Structure formats: C-alpha cells, structure tokens
Amino acid sequence: MQITNVNCPESKYPIKCPYPMTPEYITIHNTANDASAMSEISYMLGNNMKTSFHAAVDNERVVTGLPFDRNGWHSGDRRKWNRK
C-alpha cells in the first residue's frame, strides 16, 4: 500500500495539533464516506476547525497529515484529548 505524507503547515499547529505527545494508542474511525484519503487530509488541513487526525486510509493508500508526535483533536476523554 502506498503511503503519502502531507505535512501540516506549522502555522496551523495551534489549531490542528498544538501539543507534543508520545503516542501510546491507535484510534480508528470509519467515516463511511467515499472520499479518498487525500481528499480527507486536504479538507482537514485546508480549514480552520480544530478537528484533526493523523492519517486517512482508502483502498489504495494511506495519507498522513499530522506528525505522530503531536496531538490530534479526533478523540479523547475531554481531559487528555490524545495528549498522552
């Protein structure tokens, strides 16, 4: 499977991934839509909403958008929010 890395601009770190972290777990979501992985990452990085995630997967490739050593705003318990 092809892996494509799309770097989140550092200017968007305060919105998309403001905290450094050491990852301990993987969270997987199924969005149940037909968008490509590249479209999902492009949309996430192209807006100014705090919603963010590290990677998207489709039938052909994995596309990463956030560094794995930074938090994402895709799941959490409202106290830690992917900041382990």
PDB file with one MODEL, atoms N, CA, C and O in Angstrom:
MODEL        1
ATOM      1  N   MET A   1       0.844  -1.174   0.000  1.00  0.00           N
ATOM      2  CA  MET A   1       0.000   0.000   0.000  1.00  0.00           C
ATOM      3  C   MET A   1       0.889   1.236   0.000  1.00  0.00           C
ATOM      4  O   MET A   1       1.877   1.305   0.731  1.00  0.00           O
ATOM      5  N   GLN A   2       0.534   2.191  -0.810  1.00  0.00           N
ATOM      6  CA  GLN A   2       1.291   3.444  -0.908  1.00  0.00           C
ATOM      7  C   GLN A   2       1.045   4.308   0.323  1.00  0.00           C
ATOM      8  O   GLN A   2      -0.083   4.400   0.808  1.00  0.00           O
ATOM      9  N   ILE A   3       2.099   4.937   0.825  1.00  0.00           N
ATOM     10  CA  ILE A   3       1.989   5.897   1.932  1.00  0.00           C
ATOM     11  C   ILE A   3       2.438   7.250   1.419  1.00  0.00           C
ATOM     12  O   ILE A   3       3.545   7.395   0.902  1.00  0.00           O
ATOM     13  N   THR A   4       1.574   8.234   1.565  1.00  0.00           N
ATOM     14  CA  THR A   4       1.859   9.597   1.139  1.00  0.00           C
ATOM     15  C   THR A   4       1.839  10.491   2.370  1.00  0.00           C
ATOM     16  O   THR A   4       0.871  10.484   3.130  1.00  0.00           O
ATOM     17  N   ASN A   5       2.895  11.254   2.568  1.00  0.00           N
ATOM     18  CA  ASN A   5       2.975  12.181   3.701  1.00  0.00           C
ATOM     19  C   ASN A   5       2.680  13.597   3.233  1.00  0.00           C
ATOM     20  O   ASN A   5       3.363  14.131   2.359  1.00  0.00           O
ATOM     21  N   VAL A   6       1.657  14.194   3.823  1.00  0.00           N
ATOM     22  CA  VAL A   6       1.306  15.591   3.569  1.00  0.00           C
ATOM     23  C   VAL A   6       1.549  16.316   4.884  1.00  0.00           C
ATOM     24  O   VAL A   6       0.908  16.000   5.886  1.00  0.00           O
ATOM     25  N   ASN A   7       2.439  17.257   4.901  1.00  0.00           N
ATOM     26  CA  ASN A   7       2.806  17.930   6.143  1.00  0.00           C
ATOM     27  C   ASN A   7       1.833  19.033   6.505  1.00  0.00           C
ATOM     28  O   ASN A   7       1.515  19.900   5.691  1.00  0.00           O
ATOM     29  N   CYS A   8       1.368  18.983   7.740  1.00  0.00           N
ATOM     30  CA  CYS A   8       0.560  20.079   8.273  1.00  0.00           C
ATOM     31  C   CYS A   8       1.465  21.299   8.381  1.00  0.00           C
ATOM     32  O   CYS A   8       2.540  21.212   8.975  1.00  0.00           O
ATOM     33  N   PRO A   9       1.054  22.433   7.821  1.00  0.00           N
ATOM     34  CA  PRO A   9       1.890  23.636   7.965  1.00  0.00           C
ATOM     35  C   PRO A   9       2.043  24.005   9.443  1.00  0.00           C
ATOM     36  O   PRO A   9       1.066  23.985  10.192  1.00  0.00           O
ATOM     37  N   GLU A  10       3.235  24.334   9.851  1.00  0.00           N
ATOM     38  CA  GLU A  10       3.462  24.692  11.246  1.00  0.00           C
ATOM     39  C   GLU A  10       2.599  25.869  11.687  1.00  0.00           C
ATOM     40  O   GLU A  10       2.302  26.008  12.874  1.00  0.00           O
ATOM     41  N   SER A  11       2.198  26.710  10.751  1.00  0.00           N
ATOM     42  CA  SER A  11       1.314  27.838  11.093  1.00  0.00           C
ATOM     43  C   SER A  11      -0.059  27.351  11.574  1.00  0.00           C
ATOM     44  O   SER A  11      -0.786  28.101  12.225  1.00  0.00           O
ATOM     45  N   LYS A  12      -0.415  26.100  11.257  1.00  0.00           N
ATOM     46  CA  LYS A  12      -1.696  25.536  11.696  1.00  0.00           C
ATOM     47  C   LYS A  12      -1.560  24.671  12.944  1.00  0.00           C
ATOM     48  O   LYS A  12      -2.562  24.147  13.430  1.00  0.00           O
ATOM     49  N   TYR A  13      -0.370  24.508  13.468  1.00  0.00           N
ATOM     50  CA  TYR A  13      -0.184  23.717  14.683  1.00  0.00           C
ATOM     51  C   TYR A  13      -1.067  24.218  15.836  1.00  0.00           C
ATOM     52  O   TYR A  13      -1.658  23.393  16.534  1.00  0.00           O
ATOM     53  N   PRO A  14      -1.181  25.541  16.066  1.00  0.00           N
ATOM     54  CA  PRO A  14      -2.018  25.985  17.183  1.00  0.00           C
ATOM     55  C   PRO A  14      -3.479  25.524  17.076  1.00  0.00           C
ATOM     56  O   PRO A  14      -4.156  25.380  18.094  1.00  0.00           O
ATOM     57  N   ILE A  15      -3.959  25.298  15.872  1.00  0.00           N
ATOM     58  CA  ILE A  15      -5.336  24.858  15.672  1.00  0.00           C
ATOM     59  C   ILE A  15      -5.420  23.339  15.603  1.00  0.00           C
ATOM     60  O   ILE A  15      -6.268  22.737  16.261  1.00  0.00           O
ATOM     61  N   LYS A  16      -4.562  22.721  14.823  1.00  0.00           N
ATOM     62  CA  LYS A  16      -4.686  21.303  14.497  1.00  0.00           C
ATOM     63  C   LYS A  16      -3.961  20.361  15.455  1.00  0.00           C
ATOM     64  O   LYS A  16      -4.462  19.270  15.726  1.00  0.00           O
ATOM     65  N   CYS A  17      -2.803  20.749  15.973  1.00  0.00           N
ATOM     66  CA  CYS A  17      -2.005  19.820  16.806  1.00  0.00           C
ATOM     67  C   CYS A  17      -1.087  20.600  17.739  1.00  0.00           C
ATOM     68  O   CYS A  17       0.133  20.515  17.601  1.00  0.00           O
ATOM     69  N   PRO A  18      -1.640  21.357  18.684  1.00  0.00           N
ATOM     70  CA  PRO A  18      -0.822  22.272  19.480  1.00  0.00           C
ATOM     71  C   PRO A  18       0.106  21.630  20.506  1.00  0.00           C
ATOM     72  O   PRO A  18       1.036  22.284  20.979  1.00  0.00           O
ATOM     73  N   TYR A  19      -0.123  20.363  20.863  1.00  0.00           N
ATOM     74  CA  TYR A  19       0.651  19.782  21.961  1.00  0.00           C
ATOM     75  C   TYR A  19       1.564  18.647  21.500  1.00  0.00           C
ATOM     76  O   TYR A  19       1.137  17.792  20.723  1.00  0.00           O
ATOM     77  N   PRO A  20       2.808  18.627  21.966  1.00  0.00           N
ATOM     78  CA  PRO A  20       3.656  17.470  21.700  1.00  0.00           C
ATOM     79  C   PRO A  20       3.138  16.280  22.514  1.00  0.00           C
ATOM     80  O   PRO A  20       2.509  16.466  23.556  1.00  0.00           O
ATOM     81  N   MET A  21       3.397  15.077  22.046  1.00  0.00           N
ATOM     82  CA  MET A  21       2.960  13.883  22.766  1.00  0.00           C
ATOM     83  C   MET A  21       3.820  12.690  22.370  1.00  0.00           C
ATOM     84  O   MET A  21       4.509  12.700  21.350  1.00  0.00           O
ATOM     85  N   THR A  22       3.758  11.688  23.191  1.00  0.00           N
ATOM     86  CA  THR A  22       4.343  10.392  22.876  1.00  0.00           C
ATOM     87  C   THR A  22       3.173   9.438  22.689  1.00  0.00           C
ATOM     88  O   THR A  22       2.493   9.107  23.660  1.00  0.00           O
ATOM     89  N   PRO A  23       2.924   8.989  21.464  1.00  0.00           N
ATOM     90  CA  PRO A  23       1.744   8.152  21.231  1.00  0.00           C
ATOM     91  C   PRO A  23       1.827   6.824  21.968  1.00  0.00           C
ATOM     92  O   PRO A  23       2.887   6.204  22.053  1.00  0.00           O
ATOM     93  N   GLU A  24       0.676   6.402  22.503  1.00  0.00           N
ATOM     94  CA  GLU A  24       0.572   5.124  23.198  1.00  0.00           C
ATOM     95  C   GLU A  24      -0.476   4.208  22.572  1.00  0.00           C
ATOM     96  O   GLU A  24      -0.411   2.991  22.747  1.00  0.00           O
ATOM     97  N   TYR A  25      -1.435   4.770  21.849  1.00  0.00           N
ATOM     98  CA  TYR A  25      -2.550   4.002  21.331  1.00  0.00           C
ATOM     99  C   TYR A  25      -2.876   4.425  19.907  1.00  0.00           C
ATOM    100  O   TYR A  25      -2.373   5.437  19.417  1.00  0.00           O
ATOM    101  N   ILE A  26      -3.715   3.649  19.255  1.00  0.00           N
ATOM    102  CA  ILE A  26      -4.240   3.986  17.939  1.00  0.00           C
ATOM    103  C   ILE A  26      -5.753   4.094  18.061  1.00  0.00           C
ATOM    104  O   ILE A  26      -6.390   3.228  18.662  1.00  0.00           O
ATOM    105  N   THR A  27      -6.328   5.139  17.502  1.00  0.00           N
ATOM    106  CA  THR A  27      -7.773   5.292  17.424  1.00  0.00           C
ATOM    107  C   THR A  27      -8.164   5.198  15.963  1.00  0.00           C
ATOM    108  O   THR A  27      -7.594   5.892  15.121  1.00  0.00           O
ATOM    109  N   ILE A  28      -9.125   4.353  15.655  1.00  0.00           N
ATOM    110  CA  ILE A  28      -9.570   4.169  14.276  1.00  0.00           C
ATOM    111  C   ILE A  28     -11.036   4.557  14.174  1.00  0.00           C
ATOM    112  O   ILE A  28     -11.866   4.112  14.966  1.00  0.00           O
ATOM    113  N   HIS A  29     -11.343   5.393  13.186  1.00  0.00           N
ATOM    114  CA  HIS A  29     -12.721   5.802  12.910  1.00  0.00           C
ATOM    115  C   HIS A  29     -13.076   5.378  11.495  1.00  0.00           C
ATOM    116  O   HIS A  29     -12.234   5.423  10.597  1.00  0.00           O
ATOM    117  N   ASN A  30     -14.299   4.974  11.300  1.00  0.00           N
ATOM    118  CA  ASN A  30     -14.804   4.712   9.958  1.00  0.00           C
ATOM    119  C   ASN A  30     -15.785   5.828   9.641  1.00  0.00           C
ATOM    120  O   ASN A  30     -16.850   5.917  10.253  1.00  0.00           O
ATOM    121  N   THR A  31     -15.429   6.680   8.685  1.00  0.00           N
ATOM    122  CA  THR A  31     -16.299   7.803   8.341  1.00  0.00           C
ATOM    123  C   THR A  31     -17.418   7.405   7.394  1.00  0.00           C
ATOM    124  O   THR A  31     -18.347   8.184   7.177  1.00  0.00           O
ATOM    125  N   ALA A  32     -17.346   6.213   6.828  1.00  0.00           N
ATOM    126  CA  ALA A  32     -18.397   5.663   5.961  1.00  0.00           C
ATOM    127  C   ALA A  32     -18.737   6.589   4.800  1.00  0.00           C
ATOM    128  O   ALA A  32     -19.902   6.709   4.423  1.00  0.00           O
ATOM    129  N   ASN A  33     -17.738   7.236   4.236  1.00  0.00           N
ATOM    130  CA  ASN A  33     -17.992   8.029   3.037  1.00  0.00           C
ATOM    131  C   ASN A  33     -17.069   7.565   1.920  1.00  0.00           C
ATOM    132  O   ASN A  33     -16.196   6.725   2.138  1.00  0.00           O
ATOM    133  N   ASP A  34     -17.258   8.102   0.750  1.00  0.00           N
ATOM    134  CA  ASP A  34     -16.496   7.661  -0.414  1.00  0.00           C
ATOM    135  C   ASP A  34     -15.316   8.561  -0.762  1.00  0.00           C
ATOM    136  O   ASP A  34     -14.708   8.391  -1.819  1.00  0.00           O
ATOM    137  N   ALA A  35     -14.985   9.503   0.092  1.00  0.00           N
ATOM    138  CA  ALA A  35     -13.880  10.415  -0.202  1.00  0.00           C
ATOM    139  C   ALA A  35     -12.556   9.666  -0.175  1.00  0.00           C
ATOM    140  O   ALA A  35     -12.388   8.720   0.596  1.00  0.00           O
ATOM    141  N   SER A  36     -11.629  10.082  -1.003  1.00  0.00           N
ATOM    142  CA  SER A  36     -10.298   9.478  -0.989  1.00  0.00           C
ATOM    143  C   SER A  36      -9.542   9.936   0.254  1.00  0.00           C
ATOM    144  O   SER A  36      -9.887  10.941   0.876  1.00  0.00           O
ATOM    145  N   ALA A  37      -8.510   9.183   0.599  1.00  0.00           N
ATOM    146  CA  ALA A  37      -7.673   9.556   1.741  1.00  0.00           C
ATOM    147  C   ALA A  37      -7.061  10.942   1.526  1.00  0.00           C
ATOM    148  O   ALA A  37      -6.997  11.745   2.457  1.00  0.00           O
ATOM    149  N   MET A  38      -6.616  11.218   0.311  1.00  0.00           N
ATOM    150  CA  MET A  38      -6.030  12.526   0.017  1.00  0.00           C
ATOM    151  C   MET A  38      -7.063  13.632   0.197  1.00  0.00           C
ATOM    152  O   MET A  38      -6.744  14.698   0.724  1.00  0.00           O
ATOM    153  N   SER A  39      -8.293  13.389  -0.235  1.00  0.00           N
ATOM    154  CA  SER A  39      -9.351  14.396  -0.060  1.00  0.00           C
ATOM    155  C   SER A  39      -9.639  14.649   1.409  1.00  0.00           C
ATOM    156  O   SER A  39      -9.849  15.791   1.817  1.00  0.00           O
ATOM    157  N   GLU A  40      -9.650  13.583   2.206  1.00  0.00           N
ATOM    158  CA  GLU A  40      -9.900  13.739   3.645  1.00  0.00           C
ATOM    159  C   GLU A  40      -8.820  14.599   4.299  1.00  0.00           C
ATOM    160  O   GLU A  40      -9.136  15.511   5.063  1.00  0.00           O
ATOM    161  N   ILE A  41      -7.562  14.319   4.009  1.00  0.00           N
ATOM    162  CA  ILE A  41      -6.452  15.085   4.592  1.00  0.00           C
ATOM    163  C   ILE A  41      -6.448  16.511   4.063  1.00  0.00           C
ATOM    164  O   ILE A  41      -6.235  17.451   4.829  1.00  0.00           O
ATOM    165  N   SER A  42      -6.676  16.685   2.784  1.00  0.00           N
ATOM    166  CA  SER A  42      -6.711  18.039   2.194  1.00  0.00           C
ATOM    167  C   SER A  42      -7.799  18.887   2.831  1.00  0.00           C
ATOM    168  O   SER A  42      -7.586  20.064   3.126  1.00  0.00           O
ATOM    169  N   TYR A  43      -8.967  18.287   3.043  1.00  0.00           N
ATOM    170  CA  TYR A  43     -10.065  19.029   3.668  1.00  0.00           C
ATOM    171  C   TYR A  43      -9.711  19.393   5.113  1.00  0.00           C
ATOM    172  O   TYR A  43      -9.927  20.525   5.543  1.00  0.00           O
ATOM    173  N   MET A  44      -9.165  18.425   5.859  1.00  0.00           N
ATOM    174  CA  MET A  44      -8.811  18.665   7.258  1.00  0.00           C
ATOM    175  C   MET A  44      -7.779  19.782   7.384  1.00  0.00           C
ATOM    176  O   MET A  44      -7.922  20.667   8.228  1.00  0.00           O
ATOM    177  N   LEU A  45      -6.749  19.746   6.557  1.00  0.00           N
ATOM    178  CA  LEU A  45      -5.697  20.760   6.645  1.00  0.00           C
ATOM    179  C   LEU A  45      -6.111  22.096   6.040  1.00  0.00           C
ATOM    180  O   LEU A  45      -5.540  23.131   6.383  1.00  0.00           O
ATOM    181  N   GLY A  46      -7.085  22.085   5.154  1.00  0.00           N
ATOM    182  CA  GLY A  46      -7.480  23.297   4.450  1.00  0.00           C
ATOM    183  C   GLY A  46      -8.471  24.167   5.183  1.00  0.00           C
ATOM    184  O   GLY A  46      -8.777  25.270   4.728  1.00  0.00           O
ATOM    185  N   ASN A  47      -8.988  23.692   6.323  1.00  0.00           N
ATOM    186  CA  ASN A  47      -9.941  24.521   7.059  1.00  0.00           C
ATOM    187  C   ASN A  47      -9.334  24.934   8.398  1.00  0.00           C
ATOM    188  O   ASN A  47      -8.259  24.462   8.769  1.00  0.00           O
ATOM    189  N   ASN A  48     -10.016  25.804   9.111  1.00  0.00           N
ATOM    190  CA  ASN A  48      -9.517  26.298  10.392  1.00  0.00           C
ATOM    191  C   ASN A  48     -10.294  25.757  11.582  1.00  0.00           C
ATOM    192  O   ASN A  48     -10.295  26.363  12.654  1.00  0.00           O
ATOM    193  N   MET A  49     -10.960  24.611  11.395  1.00  0.00           N
ATOM    194  CA  MET A  49     -11.634  23.955  12.508  1.00  0.00           C
ATOM    195  C   MET A  49     -10.605  23.158  13.310  1.00  0.00           C
ATOM    196  O   MET A  49      -9.588  22.729  12.765  1.00  0.00           O
ATOM    197  N   LYS A  50     -10.866  22.962  14.592  1.00  0.00           N
ATOM    198  CA  LYS A  50      -9.922  22.225  15.432  1.00  0.00           C
ATOM    199  C   LYS A  50      -9.936  20.727  15.165  1.00  0.00           C
ATOM    200  O   LYS A  50      -8.997  20.036  15.560  1.00  0.00           O
ATOM    201  N   THR A  51     -10.955  20.207  14.515  1.00  0.00           N
ATOM    202  CA  THR A  51     -10.994  18.781  14.206  1.00  0.00           C
ATOM    203  C   THR A  51      -9.766  18.398  13.392  1.00  0.00           C
ATOM    204  O   THR A  51      -9.454  19.032  12.384  1.00  0.00           O
ATOM    205  N   SER A  52      -9.073  17.356  13.840  1.00  0.00           N
ATOM    206  CA  SER A  52      -7.868  16.927  13.125  1.00  0.00           C
ATOM    207  C   SER A  52      -7.610  15.449  13.390  1.00  0.00           C
ATOM    208  O   SER A  52      -8.126  14.883  14.354  1.00  0.00           O
ATOM    209  N   PHE A  53      -6.821  14.837  12.542  1.00  0.00           N
ATOM    210  CA  PHE A  53      -6.475  13.425  12.666  1.00  0.00           C
ATOM    211  C   PHE A  53      -5.138  13.197  11.987  1.00  0.00           C
ATOM    212  O   PHE A  53      -4.711  13.997  11.154  1.00  0.00           O
ATOM    213  N   HIS A  54      -4.491  12.126  12.336  1.00  0.00           N
ATOM    214  CA  HIS A  54      -3.129  11.873  11.874  1.00  0.00           C
ATOM    215  C   HIS A  54      -3.054  11.279  10.470  1.00  0.00           C
ATOM    216  O   HIS A  54      -2.154  11.622   9.704  1.00  0.00           O
ATOM    217  N   ALA A  55      -3.980  10.399  10.126  1.00  0.00           N
ATOM    218  CA  ALA A  55      -3.903   9.720   8.828  1.00  0.00           C
ATOM    219  C   ALA A  55      -5.294   9.349   8.347  1.00  0.00           C
ATOM    220  O   ALA A  55      -6.230   9.203   9.134  1.00  0.00           O
ATOM    221  N   ALA A  56      -5.404   9.202   7.048  1.00  0.00           N
ATOM    222  CA  ALA A  56      -6.626   8.706   6.411  1.00  0.00           C
ATOM    223  C   ALA A  56      -6.225   7.556   5.497  1.00  0.00           C
ATOM    224  O   ALA A  56      -5.132   7.551   4.930  1.00  0.00           O
ATOM    225  N   VAL A  57      -7.115   6.589   5.362  1.00  0.00           N
ATOM    226  CA  VAL A  57      -6.832   5.393   4.571  1.00  0.00           C
ATOM    227  C   VAL A  57      -7.983   5.152   3.607  1.00  0.00           C
ATOM    228  O   VAL A  57      -9.152   5.244   3.983  1.00  0.00           O
ATOM    229  N   ASP A  58      -7.642   4.843   2.362  1.00  0.00           N
ATOM    230  CA  ASP A  58      -8.662   4.404   1.411  1.00  0.00           C
ATOM    231  C   ASP A  58      -8.218   3.058   0.835  1.00  0.00           C
ATOM    232  O   ASP A  58      -7.327   2.420   1.396  1.00  0.00           O
ATOM    233  N   ASN A  59      -8.804   2.625  -0.245  1.00  0.00           N
ATOM    234  CA  ASN A  59      -8.461   1.314  -0.809  1.00  0.00           C
ATOM    235  C   ASN A  59      -7.102   1.279  -1.495  1.00  0.00           C
ATOM    236  O   ASN A  59      -6.606   0.203  -1.826  1.00  0.00           O
ATOM    237  N   GLU A  60      -6.499   2.432  -1.711  1.00  0.00           N
ATOM    238  CA  GLU A  60      -5.244   2.484  -2.453  1.00  0.00           C
ATOM    239  C   GLU A  60      -4.050   2.987  -1.659  1.00  0.00           C
ATOM    240  O   GLU A  60      -2.917   2.592  -1.931  1.00  0.00           O
ATOM    241  N   ARG A  61      -4.293   3.869  -0.667  1.00  0.00           N
ATOM    242  CA  ARG A  61      -3.151   4.429   0.049  1.00  0.00           C
ATOM    243  C   ARG A  61      -3.518   4.961   1.423  1.00  0.00           C
ATOM    244  O   ARG A  61      -4.684   5.134   1.778  1.00  0.00           O
ATOM    245  N   VAL A  62      -2.459   5.209   2.169  1.00  0.00           N
ATOM    246  CA  VAL A  62      -2.531   5.885   3.455  1.00  0.00           C
ATOM    247  C   VAL A  62      -1.961   7.276   3.234  1.00  0.00           C
ATOM    248  O   VAL A  62      -0.908   7.425   2.615  1.00  0.00           O
ATOM    249  N   VAL A  63      -2.646   8.290   3.732  1.00  0.00           N
ATOM    250  CA  VAL A  63      -2.138   9.663   3.638  1.00  0.00           C
ATOM    251  C   VAL A  63      -2.048  10.210   5.060  1.00  0.00           C
ATOM    252  O   VAL A  63      -3.045  10.252   5.782  1.00  0.00           O
ATOM    253  N   THR A  64      -0.849  10.628   5.454  1.00  0.00           N
ATOM    254  CA  THR A  64      -0.674  11.216   6.775  1.00  0.00           C
ATOM    255  C   THR A  64      -0.790  12.732   6.659  1.00  0.00           C
ATOM    256  O   THR A  64      -0.428  13.318   5.638  1.00  0.00           O
ATOM    257  N   GLY A  65      -1.302  13.363   7.722  1.00  0.00           N
ATOM    258  CA  GLY A  65      -1.473  14.811   7.709  1.00  0.00           C
ATOM    259  C   GLY A  65      -0.851  15.503   8.903  1.00  0.00           C
ATOM    260  O   GLY A  65      -0.375  16.633   8.791  1.00  0.00           O
ATOM    261  N   LEU A  66      -0.851  14.835  10.050  1.00  0.00           N
ATOM    262  CA  LEU A  66      -0.257  15.402  11.259  1.00  0.00           C
ATOM    263  C   LEU A  66       0.954  14.575  11.664  1.00  0.00           C
ATOM    264  O   LEU A  66       0.986  13.369  11.422  1.00  0.00           O
ATOM    265  N   PRO A  67       1.943  15.204  12.271  1.00  0.00           N
ATOM    266  CA  PRO A  67       3.070  14.440  12.804  1.00  0.00           C
ATOM    267  C   PRO A  67       2.576  13.530  13.938  1.00  0.00           C
ATOM    268  O   PRO A  67       1.720  13.937  14.724  1.00  0.00           O
ATOM    269  N   PHE A  68       3.097  12.330  14.026  1.00  0.00           N
ATOM    270  CA  PHE A  68       2.645  11.388  15.049  1.00  0.00           C
ATOM    271  C   PHE A  68       3.137  11.752  16.443  1.00  0.00           C
ATOM    272  O   PHE A  68       2.727  11.133  17.425  1.00  0.00           O
ATOM    273  N   ASP A  69       4.012  12.749  16.541  1.00  0.00           N
ATOM    274  CA  ASP A  69       4.442  13.190  17.865  1.00  0.00           C
ATOM    275  C   ASP A  69       3.737  14.482  18.301  1.00  0.00           C
ATOM    276  O   ASP A  69       4.198  15.178  19.205  1.00  0.00           O
ATOM    277  N   ARG A  70       2.626  14.785  17.651  1.00  0.00           N
ATOM    278  CA  ARG A  70       1.777  15.933  18.019  1.00  0.00           C
ATOM    279  C   ARG A  70       0.365  15.402  18.251  1.00  0.00           C
ATOM    280  O   ARG A  70      -0.010  14.380  17.676  1.00  0.00           O
ATOM    281  N   ASN A  71      -0.428  16.087  19.091  1.00  0.00           N
ATOM    282  CA  ASN A  71      -1.783  15.618  19.364  1.00  0.00           C
ATOM    283  C   ASN A  71      -2.691  15.820  18.155  1.00  0.00           C
ATOM    284  O   ASN A  71      -2.361  16.564  17.231  1.00  0.00           O
ATOM    285  N   GLY A  72      -3.824  15.154  18.178  1.00  0.00           N
ATOM    286  CA  GLY A  72      -4.892  15.389  17.216  1.00  0.00           C
ATOM    287  C   GLY A  72      -6.173  15.612  17.999  1.00  0.00           C
ATOM    288  O   GLY A  72      -6.264  15.240  19.169  1.00  0.00           O
ATOM    289  N   TRP A  73      -7.157  16.215  17.361  1.00  0.00           N
ATOM    290  CA  TRP A  73      -8.428  16.508  18.031  1.00  0.00           C
ATOM    291  C   TRP A  73      -9.534  15.590  17.505  1.00  0.00           C
ATOM    292  O   TRP A  73     -10.606  16.064  17.128  1.00  0.00           O
ATOM    293  N   HIS A  74      -9.282  14.297  17.480  1.00  0.00           N
ATOM    294  CA  HIS A  74     -10.268  13.376  16.927  1.00  0.00           C
ATOM    295  C   HIS A  74     -10.911  12.469  17.953  1.00  0.00           C
ATOM    296  O   HIS A  74     -11.960  11.889  17.671  1.00  0.00           O
ATOM    297  N   SER A  75     -10.335  12.321  19.119  1.00  0.00           N
ATOM    298  CA  SER A  75     -10.970  11.523  20.169  1.00  0.00           C
ATOM    299  C   SER A  75     -10.321  11.865  21.494  1.00  0.00           C
ATOM    300  O   SER A  75      -9.262  12.492  21.538  1.00  0.00           O
ATOM    301  N   GLY A  76     -10.955  11.454  22.560  1.00  0.00           N
ATOM    302  CA  GLY A  76     -10.383  11.701  23.871  1.00  0.00           C
ATOM    303  C   GLY A  76     -11.441  11.697  24.939  1.00  0.00           C
ATOM    304  O   GLY A  76     -12.614  11.449  24.662  1.00  0.00           O
ATOM    305  N   ASP A  77     -11.039  11.967  26.141  1.00  0.00           N
ATOM    306  CA  ASP A  77     -11.974  11.953  27.262  1.00  0.00           C
ATOM    307  C   ASP A  77     -12.205  13.354  27.821  1.00  0.00           C
ATOM    308  O   ASP A  77     -12.619  13.498  28.971  1.00  0.00           O
ATOM    309  N   ARG A  78     -11.949  14.358  27.043  1.00  0.00           N
ATOM    310  CA  ARG A  78     -12.104  15.777  27.384  1.00  0.00           C
ATOM    311  C   ARG A  78     -11.095  16.274  28.407  1.00  0.00           C
ATOM    312  O   ARG A  78     -11.062  17.468  28.705  1.00  0.00           O
ATOM    313  N   ARG A  79     -10.285  15.396  28.943  1.00  0.00           N
ATOM    314  CA  ARG A  79      -9.217  15.823  29.847  1.00  0.00           C
ATOM    315  C   ARG A  79      -7.871  15.665  29.160  1.00  0.00           C
ATOM    316  O   ARG A  79      -6.964  16.471  29.370  1.00  0.00           O
ATOM    317  N   LYS A  80      -7.739  14.631  28.340  1.00  0.00           N
ATOM    318  CA  LYS A  80      -6.452  14.342  27.726  1.00  0.00           C
ATOM    319  C   LYS A  80      -6.451  14.617  26.231  1.00  0.00           C
ATOM    320  O   LYS A  80      -5.447  15.090  25.699  1.00  0.00           O
ATOM    321  N   TRP A  81      -7.528  14.340  25.551  1.00  0.00           N
ATOM    322  CA  TRP A  81      -7.660  14.603  24.110  1.00  0.00           C
ATOM    323  C   TRP A  81      -6.413  14.242  23.326  1.00  0.00           C
ATOM    324  O   TRP A  81      -5.785  15.107  22.715  1.00  0.00           O
ATOM    325  N   ASN A  82      -6.060  12.998  23.340  1.00  0.00           N
ATOM    326  CA  ASN A  82      -4.925  12.490  22.545  1.00  0.00           C
ATOM    327  C   ASN A  82      -3.612  13.166  22.906  1.00  0.00           C
ATOM    328  O   ASN A  82      -2.805  13.451  22.021  1.00  0.00           O
ATOM    329  N   ARG A  83      -3.386  13.425  24.171  1.00  0.00           N
ATOM    330  CA  ARG A  83      -2.162  14.109  24.588  1.00  0.00           C
ATOM    331  C   ARG A  83      -1.281  13.213  25.444  1.00  0.00           C
ATOM    332  O   ARG A  83      -0.489  13.734  26.228  1.00  0.00           O
ATOM    333  N   LYS A  84      -1.374  11.928  25.337  1.00  0.00           N
ATOM    334  CA  LYS A  84      -0.543  11.019  26.143  1.00  0.00           C
ATOM    335  C   LYS A  84       0.895  11.110  25.708  1.00  0.00           C
ATOM    336  O   LYS A  84       1.753  10.423  26.263  1.00  0.00           O
TER     337      LYS A  84
ENDMDL
END
